[in-house]
């Protein structure tokens, strides 16, 4: 009872809360800092990010009902990057759209430059994608995070 607690039970409860708070703080810091203080999460636009993975095109239902009426819904071909390893996306507290953080992201939809599609020679191959990240905001967005592509190259 050295700490001024009325009984041992109260002291143990306070110790558990303190340990739990310390653990939560450590986990929060680990999400944004890696070894030697390096950032381990990717950032939303305007920062340009580089991603690696396998380029695929998947079929998805589009307008008017995005899968609720598959006999009438348009069929879309959606370019997806299946990442080499899961990544975390830092939320941007100054943005109304990109405020949400994501952990363990494994797929990112590619938004290609106007009028372009991914080159068929890169489909189902390892690629490097350079571009800016944004959060999904419409029915045409099929993953939580998207990348607006500025460069798409074979992986080296």
LINHU-V820051 format. One record per run of one state. SS is the DSSP state (h for helix, s for strand, l for the rest). FROM is the first residue (numbers start at 0). TO is the last residue. If there is no record, write none. Layout:
BEGIN
ss={SS SS}
from={FROM FROM}
to={TO TO}
END
This chain:
BEGIN
ss={l h l h l s l s l s l s l s l h l s l s l}
from={0 7 32 34 37 40 42 43 44 47 61 74 89 101 111 119 122 125 135 144 154}
to={6 31 33 36 39 41 42 43 46 60 73 88 100 110 118 121 124 134 143 153 155}
END
